[in-house]
Amino acid sequence: MTRPSLGPWLRDEKGPYDGLVAAAVDRLGRNVVDCLNTGYKMRDEKKMLVTYGHDGAWDLDDPADENRFTMEAWGAQMELRAIQRRNRDATVKTRAAGRPKGKPSYGFQYVRKVMGGKIDQVELHPHASDVLRNIARRILADPDNGT
């Protein structure tokens, strides 16, 4: 219901529609609850729900279809958790090696003691940090701030 592209349709803000078509059940949500809520909403509103790899529309009143839909939703959740775990592990590993992913946040810079070597520390960027402090001072000095 809160996803930017799908939520407005599910909340009936985009006008009438006959149902949803998705590449797979895992595109309807990234966990069991999201997928089942979307599926049951379609069922309760007598709207069609179609995904690739399933013959015809899903019939969540049929126990076999309901069980298969639930298993595919569970697979989506397991996949998401595996991706999150791999990303966490990779982040820990690259940080420990002194090679964080991406660029530092605005206002900071990476410092290497040896050119091309591992990152030894993160410090304030002289110019960017001044810009941020100036903006913060102007916001705090604005009498209309927060209104």
C-alpha positions in Angstrom: 0.0 0.0 0.0 2.9 2.4 0.6 5.1 1.5 -2.4 5.3 4.6 -4.7 4.3 3.0 -8.0 1.9 0.3 -6.8 0.4 1.9 -3.7 -1.8 4.5 -5.4 -3.4 1.8 -7.5 -4.0 -0.4 -4.4 -5.5 2.6 -2.6 -7.8 3.3 -5.5 -6.3 6.7 -6.2 -5.6 5.9 -9.9 -9.1 5.1 -10.9 -10.8 1.8 -11.7 -8.7 -1.2 -12.7 -9.4 -4.9 -13.4 -6.4 -6.4 -11.6 -2.7 -6.7 -11.5 -0.2 -8.4 -13.8 3.4 -9.0 -12.5 6.5 -10.7 -13.7 6.4 -13.0 -10.6 4.8 -13.2 -7.1 8.0 -11.6 -5.7 7.3 -8.5 -7.7 4.1 -8.0 -5.8 6.0 -7.6 -2.5 9.3 -8.4 -0.9 8.0 -10.5 2.0 5.2 -12.9 2.7 3.0 -10.3 4.3 3.2 -7.8 1.4 2.5 -10.5 -1.2 -0.4 -12.1 0.7 -2.0 -8.7 1.5 -1.8 -7.8 -2.1 -3.1 -11.2 -3.2 -6.0 -11.2 -0.8 -6.9 -7.6 -1.6 -7.3 -8.7 -5.3 -9.3 -11.7 -4.2 -11.6 -9.8 -1.9 -12.2 -7.1 -4.5 -12.8 -9.8 -7.2 -9.9 -8.4 -9.3 -7.6 -10.5 -11.5 -4.1 -11.4 -10.3 -1.7 -12.8 -12.9 2.0 -13.6 -12.7 4.4 -15.3 -15.1 4.9 -19.0 -14.6 1.3 -19.6 -13.3 -1.3 -20.8 -15.7 -4.1 -18.2 -15.8 -5.1 -15.9 -13.0 -4.5 -16.8 -9.4 -7.5 -18.2 -7.5 -6.7 -17.7 -3.8 -10.0 -19.3 -2.8 -8.5 -22.6 -4.2 -6.3 -24.2 -1.5 -3.7 -25.4 -4.1 -3.3 -22.0 -5.6 -3.3 -20.3 -2.2 -0.5 -22.7 -1.0 1.6 -22.2 -4.1 1.1 -18.4 -4.0 2.2 -18.5 -0.3 5.3 -20.6 -1.1 6.3 -18.2 -3.9 5.8 -15.2 -1.5 8.0 -17.0 1.1 10.6 -17.6 -1.6 10.6 -13.8 -2.2 11.2 -13.2 1.5 14.0 -15.7 1.7 15.6 -14.2 -1.4 15.4 -10.7 0.1 17.0 -11.9 3.4 19.8 -13.6 1.5 20.5 -10.4 -0.5 20.5 -8.3 2.7 22.9 -10.8 4.4 25.3 -10.8 1.4 25.2 -7.0 1.3 26.0 -6.7 5.0 28.8 -9.3 4.8 30.3 -7.5 1.7 30.1 -4.1 3.5 31.8 -5.5 6.6 34.5 -7.1 4.5 35.3 -4.1 2.3 35.3 -1.8 5.4 37.7 -4.1 7.2 40.0 -4.1 4.1 39.9 -0.2 4.0 37.9 -0.2 0.8 34.4 1.0 1.5 31.9 0.9 -1.3 31.0 4.2 -3.0 32.0 7.7 -2.3 32.1 9.3 1.2 29.1 11.3 2.3 29.2 15.0 1.2 31.4 16.9 3.5 33.8 14.1 4.1 36.8 12.6 2.3 38.8 9.4 2.4 42.4 9.6 3.5 45.0 7.1 2.3 48.5 7.1 3.7 49.7 5.2 0.6 48.4 6.2 -2.8 46.1 3.5 -4.1 46.2 1.7 -0.7 43.5 1.1 1.8 41.6 3.9 3.3 43.1 4.7 6.7 40.6 7.2 7.9 37.6 9.5 7.0 37.9 13.2 7.7 36.0 16.4 6.9 36.5 17.8 3.5 37.8 21.4 4.0 35.6 23.1 1.5 32.5 20.9 1.6 32.3 21.0 5.4 32.5 24.8 5.4 29.6 24.8 2.9 27.5 22.6 5.2 28.3 24.6 8.3 27.3 27.8 6.5 24.0 26.3 5.4 23.3 25.1 8.9 24.1 28.5 10.4 21.7 30.2 7.8 18.9 27.7 8.6 19.3 28.2 12.4 19.4 32.0 12.0 16.3 32.1 9.9 13.4 33.4 12.1 10.8 31.7 10.0 12.6 28.3 10.3 10.2 25.5 11.0 7.1 27.4 10.0 
